[in-house]
Amino acid sequence: MDIIAPQAWDYALLHSSGADPLLEEVEQYTRQHHIEAHMLSGQLQGQFLSLFSRLVQPHAVLEIGTFTGYSALCLAKGLREGGQLHSIELREQEAAVARRFFDRSAYARQLQVHVGDARTVLTRLNATWDLVFMDADKVSYIDYFNMILPSVRPGGFILADNVFFHGQVFTESPVGKNAKAIAAFNTFVRHCPAVEVLMLPIRDGISVIQKKG
């Protein structure tokens, strides 16, 4: 289903800044070579991630779900000098693609890709996160949230993608494990006393979650 009216989406694209050449190349490559190209953040969400990161000016960024690297390159634009972005990707093939694009970016020394199950990788990362972007397997969102929240600094942010899950969460009884998991996550976060949350109707829905001070 079209969550955002196509006319509104096209108008927003027309009146928003475009992506830089490397991001355009990442998008073109992904659409030509990946069967799941719809998972790419794309121009509007990418611009949102870039702007949000520039506002936060993070020193440490965590991304769960690298895919082909588009969102990480957007988030890297707000990194402070000497800051680092750690991105976790389950599949080596996607991680290798992302690394090739990262190596050509202005942030090559600030981007690290970790391959493996996020639950395992997270136990090896010792950092206090200023900004986290979650865009991985939906059934694990609550687990990821509970694992990373203690390591997010007070006032820091978690951005959770796909919180509309193609509109399937709009019904009282979602069908399918992913839709059910996202609906449960949305309810869980809404009632978590440690955070404040704002759900935005951008693309497939993105929740801006701030850890209370």
C-alpha positions in Angstrom: 0.0 0.0 0.0 1.1 3.6 -0.5 1.5 5.0 3.0 2.4 8.4 1.7 0.4 9.8 -1.2 2.6 9.5 -4.3 1.9 13.1 -5.3 3.1 14.3 -1.9 6.2 12.1 -2.0 7.1 13.3 -5.5 6.6 16.9 -4.5 8.8 16.5 -1.4 11.5 14.9 -3.5 11.3 17.8 -6.0 11.7 20.4 -3.2 14.4 18.7 -1.2 18.2 18.7 -1.7 19.5 15.9 -3.8 21.9 13.2 -2.7 25.7 13.5 -3.4 27.2 11.6 -6.3 28.5 8.7 -4.2 25.0 8.2 -2.6 23.5 8.3 -6.1 25.9 5.6 -7.1 25.1 3.4 -4.1 21.4 3.7 -4.9 21.9 2.9 -8.6 24.1 0.0 -7.9 21.7 -1.4 -5.3 18.7 -1.1 -7.7 20.6 -2.8 -10.5 22.2 -5.7 -8.5 20.1 -6.4 -5.4 16.8 -8.2 -5.3 15.9 -6.4 -2.1 16.6 -2.9 -3.3 13.5 -1.6 -1.7 15.3 -1.9 1.6 17.5 1.1 0.6 16.8 4.3 2.6 16.7 6.5 -0.5 16.9 10.2 -1.0 14.3 11.6 1.4 15.1 9.4 4.3 18.8 9.7 3.6 18.5 13.5 3.8 16.6 13.2 7.1 19.3 10.9 8.5 22.1 13.3 7.4 20.3 16.3 8.8 19.5 14.6 12.1 23.1 13.5 12.5 24.4 17.0 11.7 22.1 18.4 14.4 23.2 15.8 17.0 26.9 16.0 16.0 27.6 12.5 17.4 31.0 11.2 18.4 29.8 7.6 18.4 27.1 6.2 16.0 25.8 2.6 15.9 23.9 1.2 13.0 22.2 -2.2 13.1 21.7 -3.3 9.5 24.3 -2.0 7.0 22.8 -3.3 3.8 24.8 -1.7 0.9 25.9 1.3 3.0 23.6 4.1 2.0 22.2 5.0 5.4 25.7 4.8 7.1 27.1 7.3 4.6 24.2 9.6 5.4 24.7 9.3 9.2 28.4 9.8 8.9 27.9 13.4 7.7 27.3 14.5 11.2 30.3 12.8 12.9 32.5 15.0 14.9 36.2 15.0 14.1 37.6 11.8 15.4 34.2 10.3 15.7 33.3 6.7 14.7 30.4 4.9 13.1 30.1 1.2 13.8 27.7 -0.7 11.5 26.6 -4.3 11.9 25.6 -6.5 9.0 24.6 -10.1 9.1 25.6 -11.0 5.6 29.2 -10.8 4.3 28.1 -10.1 0.7 26.3 -6.9 1.6 29.1 -5.9 4.1 31.7 -6.2 1.3 29.6 -3.9 -1.0 29.3 -1.3 1.7 33.0 -1.4 2.5 33.8 -0.6 -1.1 31.7 2.5 -1.0 32.9 3.5 2.4 36.5 3.3 1.2 35.7 5.9 -1.4 34.0 8.3 0.9 35.4 11.2 2.9 34.6 9.2 6.1 36.6 6.1 5.2 38.6 6.1 8.4 35.6 6.7 10.5 33.4 3.8 9.3 33.7 0.3 10.5 31.6 -2.7 9.4 31.2 -5.7 11.7 29.8 -8.9 10.2 27.7 -11.3 12.2 24.6 -11.5 14.4 24.0 -8.2 16.0 23.4 -9.8 19.4 26.9 -11.2 19.4 28.6 -8.2 17.9 27.0 -5.8 20.4 28.6 -7.7 23.3 32.1 -6.9 21.8 31.4 -3.1 21.3 32.3 -1.0 24.2 31.0 2.5 23.5 28.6 5.1 24.7 26.4 5.8 21.7 25.2 9.3 20.8 23.0 8.1 18.0 21.7 4.6 17.0 19.9 3.6 13.8 18.0 0.3 13.8 17.1 -1.2 10.4 17.6 -4.9 10.7 15.5 -8.0 11.3 12.2 -6.8 12.7 11.5 -9.7 15.1 14.6 -8.6 17.1 13.8 -4.9 17.5 12.8 -5.2 21.2 15.9 -7.3 21.9 18.2 -4.8 20.2 16.5 -1.9 22.0 17.0 -3.5 25.4 20.6 -4.3 24.6 21.6 -0.9 23.4 19.6 1.4 25.6 21.9 1.1 28.6 24.8 2.2 26.3 23.0 5.2 24.9 24.1 8.4 26.6 21.4 10.4 28.5 19.8 12.6 25.8 21.1 10.4 23.0 18.9 9.1 20.3 17.7 5.8 18.7 16.1 6.0 15.3 14.0 2.9 14.5 13.1 2.3 10.8 10.1 0.6 9.2 7.8 1.2 12.2 4.8 1.2 9.9 5.9 -2.1 8.2 4.2 -1.4 4.9 1.0 -0.3 6.7 0.5 -3.8 8.2 0.6 -2.5 11.8 -2.4 -0.1 11.2 -4.8 -2.9 12.0 -5.6 -4.1 15.5 -4.4 -7.6 14.7 -1.4 -7.6 12.3 -0.7 -10.7 10.4 2.8 -12.1 9.9 5.7 -12.4 12.4 7.4 -9.1 11.2 4.3 -7.0 11.4 3.4 -8.5 14.8 7.0 -7.8 16.0 6.9 -4.2 14.9 3.5 -3.6 16.5 4.8 -5.0 19.7 8.0 -2.9 19.5 6.0 0.3 18.9 3.8 -0.4 21.9 6.8 -1.4 24.0 8.7 1.9 23.2 5.6 4.0 23.7 5.3 2.8 27.3 9.0 2.7 28.1 9.5 5.1 31.0 13.2 5.7 30.1 12.5 7.4 26.7 10.4 9.8 24.8 9.3 8.9 21.3 8.1 10.7 18.2 6.9 8.5 15.3 7.2 10.2 12.0 5.4 9.3 8.7 8.6 9.3 6.6 8.8 6.5 4.0 7.8 3.3 6.0 7.7 5.2 9.3 10.6 6.1 11.5 10.5 6.5 15.3 12.8 9.1 16.9 13.5 7.8 20.4 15.4 10.0 23.0 16.8 8.5 26.2 15.8 10.7 29.1 18.5 12.5 31.1 
